[in-house]
């Protein structure tokens, strides 16, 4: 991550300060204020792990993801869980609470750097893919490309393809570029990332491009919906329309012959025949073969997979809310990286240090804020209480 800026302005022609700069020795003299900060970080981390894991299990067991958007929500919860377990608490403790002193093992410095290369990227781009997935779902609705039924292969592709695309983008494109731009520096109480263009790269790919894609998707949805007068369903309204299948049950030859012998064409079509016995004796009802010697007609539904709604007002609200969290919690950090890239100097001013502390802390809080905001919706509140759910 771009939080260790131990170099001078690489945009200038004077590299002497950069080559000769030596960081001050780091110590672990913990103050009572830092101890309180450590407690806050620990509580927030445990809360983030619990919320993301509970919502993930609830969405999997109770909601049973039906469309690609549901899988994207679960993927976001999984990424937040991994960010809290492997990255954010350690980075906040080292770079904010302990003033850039790395108290953990040197091996874990490389592990943290590895996860840092793509997990925040996947978390930010997951929101963008949500908006774009909703936009293309609206296009299929407008163009009347939604089938009344679909095969299992098609259903699986529509459900998991957006999430797989996010991870392939992270591993195949972002990770190689990030590793080429950053180098890891380790030492006593030191875990630093150094690179000339790493700050600008993280700023663009963590925030500016994902936010632009999300805003584009949401604006395009509004324009297409108003231009085509398309009514987006409020909730998931599964398309249960299908053509019934008619079956005829064929009687045996003996039943058909017996029915032909007793069949009277002049009889009323109410299941009775004209009696030839005493009027006081009630007529006996005819058998199935007597009523219709050619079999009984029955209608059954075909064995098809119903098509759930890929875009709803509920999913649009969730996408809009998560886009807002991307702007609020990642925007200050990305803005700081871009400013610092074009105006690097050492030593840092108190205002820059404060800006960095606030921006980086906000980005780390994103993993806790997103599950809390999802609980605003009844669907996810029900999922969070999955242990009380009983299948009826």
N, C-alpha and C positions, 0 to 999 in steps of 0.2 A: 504494500500500500504506500501511498505517497506521503506518509505522515512524517518521515524523517528527512528533513531538509538540511543536510550537513554539507552544503556546498554553496558557492557564491554565484554571481550572475554569469551564467555560461553564454549569454547572448553577447557579451562584450568581447573585445579582442584580448583582454588582459586575463590570463588564466593563472597568474602566479598565486593569487590568493586561493584559488580553488585547489591548486596542486599542493600548496604548503599549509592548508588549513588543518588544524588538529583539534578535535573536540575536547572540551574540558573533561577531566576525570569525573566519572559518575559515582555517586554513593547511594546507599539505601537508608538514609536517616529518615525514618518515617515519623511524621508528626501526628498529634491527635486529630488534626483536621484531615489528614490523609487516611487515617484509620476509619474515620466516619465515612469518607468517600468510598473506601473499599467495601464497607458494609452496604452502602447504597448500591454499588455496582453488583455485589453478590445477590442482593434481594431482587433487583431488576432482572438479572440474568435468570434466576430461578423462575421468576414469574413469566418471563418470555418463553422459557423452555416448556413450562407447564401449559401455557395458553396455546402455543403453536402445536404441541403434541396432542392436547385434548381436542382441539378443533380438527386436526388432521384425522384422528381416529374417529371422531364423530361424523365427519363428512364421508369417511369411508364406510362406516358401519350403518349409519342412520340414513344419510342422504343418498348413498349409493350413486356415485357420479354417473350421469346419463349423457352429458354432452361435453364437448371440449372445454367449455368455460369452467365447468366443475373441476376438471382435472387440473386446469391452470391455477385455480384457487388452492387446491391441495398442493400443487408444486410450489407455490409461493410460501405456504406454511412450512413445507419441508425445507426450503432454502433458508427461511428465517430460523428454523430450529438448528440447522447446521451452522449458520452464522453465529448464533449464540453459543453453541457448544465449542466451536473451533477457533473463532476469530475475535469477535467484538469485546468480550470481557477482558481478554488478555491485552488487546491493543489499548483499551481505555485505561487499564491499570498501568501499563508501561508508559504510554505517551502522554497521558493527561494527569493521572494521579501522581506518578513517580517521576514526572518531568523527563521522559524519554530514557529512563533506565530500564533495561530488560532484565527482570528478575527470574525468568524461566530458563529452561535448558536451552543450550545452543541448537540442539537437534530440533526442538520445537519451533525455533525461529524459522527454519527452513519449511517445516510443516505449515506453519501459519502463513508464510509467504506463498506457498503452493495454493492453499485454499483461498487466499486473498486474490489470487490472479483471476478467478472466475466466479466465485460464489456471489460477491456483490454485483458483478456484471449480470449474472443470471437473474438475480432478484429484481434489478431495475428493468431489464428487458422483458421479464415476465409480464409486467404491467403493460408494456407496449404491445406485446402479442395479444393480450386480452382485448385491447381496443381494436386492433386490426382484425382479430377473429370475429368480433362483433360486427365490424363493418362488412366483411365478406359474407357473414351470415345474413345480414340485411340484403345484400345484393342478390343472394340466392333466393331470398323470399320475394324480392321485387321482380326478378326475372322468372319466377315460378319454376325454379329448378329443384324444389324440395319434393322428393318422391313420397308417395303414400306409404311405402315400405322400403326397407333396404336390407342388404345382406349383412351377415355378421362381419365380414371383412371390411365393408364400407363403414359400418358403425365404429369398428375399432380404429380405423384410420382417422375418421373425423374426430374421434374422442382423444386420441393420443398424439396425433401428428403435430399440433401446435406446441405441446410440451417438449416433444423430442426435438423439434426445430430449435427451441431455446437452448437446450443443452448442447446440441451440435454446433450452434453458433458460438457458444462460450468456449467449448473445447477446441473447435476447429479453426476459429478465426481470432478470438480475443486472446486466448492463452499464448499461442506462438508469438503474437505481436508484443504482448506484455513482457514475456521472458526475454525478448530481444532488446527491450528498452530499459529494463531494470536489472541491476546487479545487487546481490545481497552482501552486506558487510556485517560480519559477526565479530565478537570480541567480549571482553569482560563487561557484563551488563549492557551489551550493545547488540541491537538487531536493527540494521538500517537498510533501506532501499535507496539506491543511487541511480540516477539516469538523467540525461539531458532533456529528453522529450517525454518522459514518463508522466509528468504532471499534466501536461496538455492532453495526452492520450487518455488518462483516467477521467479527466474532466469531461471530455467529449463523449466517451463511450459509456461512462457511468450515468450521465445526466442529459447532456444537450441533445444527443440523437434519440435516446429513448423517450424523452419528454416530447420532442418534436413529433415522433411517430404516434405517440398517444394522443396528442392534441389533434393531429391530422385525422386520425381515425374517428375521434368523437365529433369533430366538425363535419366530416364527410357523412357520418350517420345522420346528423341533423339535416344536412342539405338534401340527401337522398330521400329521407323520410318525408320532408315537407314537399319536395318536388314531385314525388310520386303519390302523395297522400296515403302512404302506407301506415297502417295501424299496427303498432308493435304490441304484442300481448303483455299484459301486466305481469303475469306469472307464467310458469311452464305449462302450456296447454298442449299436451301430447296429441299428435295427429292420429286419431283412431279411425279415420275413414278407410274403408276397404269394401270390396265387392264380395258379397256372401257366396259361399260355395253350396250348391244344391246337390243333395245326394238322394238316390232312390234305393230303397231296400227291396230287393226282389224276393217274391215268395217262391216256394217250391212248386213244381208242376202239379203235385197233388192238390195243393191249396188253390192254385189257379183253376183247375178243372172243377173242383167243388164250388168255387165261387161262381163260375160261369153257369153251373147247373141251377143255382138259386138266385142268380142276379136278375132283377126285374128292372128294365129301363124306365118303367112308368113310376117307379117308386120315388118318393120325394127325397131330395138330397139332404136329409137330416139324419141319416144313419138308420132308417127304418125301412122295412118292406111291407107290402100290403098283405095282411094276414089272410089265410084261407081256412081259419078255424073259428071257434066261437068268439063272438065280439067281446064277451065278458072276460076272456082269457087274455092277459097282457101279452103283447108281442115280445119275443126275445130279441135282444140286440144282435146285430150282425157282427160277425168276426171281422178282423182286419182284411182278411182275404176276400170276404164277401163285399165289403165296402169298396175296395179297389183291388182287383185281381192282379194289377200290374205293379203293386208295391206301394209303399208309403213314402211321401215326400218329406224330407227334413232339410233344414238349413243350418249350417255350421260356419263359424268364422275361420278363415284361413290361418295357417300357422305362419304369421309374419311378425317381424320386429317393428313395433310402432315407432314413429319418428317423433322424438321430443323437440320442443322449440329450441333452436340454437341461440336465439336472441330474445330477451325479454326486458321490460323496464327494470326489473330487479337486477339483472346482470349489468345493465347500463349504469344504474346507480352505484353498484359496487365498483365498476371500472372508473367512473368519475371520481369516486372517493379515493381509490388507490392512486389515481393520477395526481390528486391533490397531495397525498402523502409523499409521493415522489418529488414533487416540487418543493414542499416545505422541509422535508428531512434530508434531502440530498442536494438541493439547490445551493444553500450557503457553502457547503463543502466544495462543490464543483466550481462555484464562483471564486472561492479562495484559491483553488489549484490553478485556475486560469490566470488570475492576477499575479500569483506568485511566480508562475512560469515566465511571464513577460517582465517582471520587476523583481528579480532575485537579488538579495543582498544580505550580507551578514555584518553585524548581528541583527536579529529580528527586533522590530519595535514592539513595545507593549501592546499596541493596538492590534498588530498582526498576530501576536501570541494569543490574545483574547479571541480574535476572530477565528483562529485555528481551533482553539479549544471548544468553542461553541459549535462551529460547523462540523467538526469530527464527532463530537458527542451527539449532535442531532442525527447524523447519519447512522450511528450505532443504535439510537433509540427507535429507528424505523422498524427493526425486527420485533419490537414490543408494541409499537403503536398500531401496526397493521392488524394483528389479531384482535386488539381491543376495539378498533373501529368496525371490524367485521361483526362483532357482537351487537352492533346497533340493529342488525337485521334479524328478524324472528327465525329465519331459516338456520342461521348459524348459532343462535342461542339454543335452538333445539338440538343441534349437533353437539354443542358443548356439554349438554346433559345426556350424553348417549348412554351412560350407565343406568339411567332410570328408564330407558326406553324398552318397551316390551313389544315384541312382534305380535300383532293381533291376527 
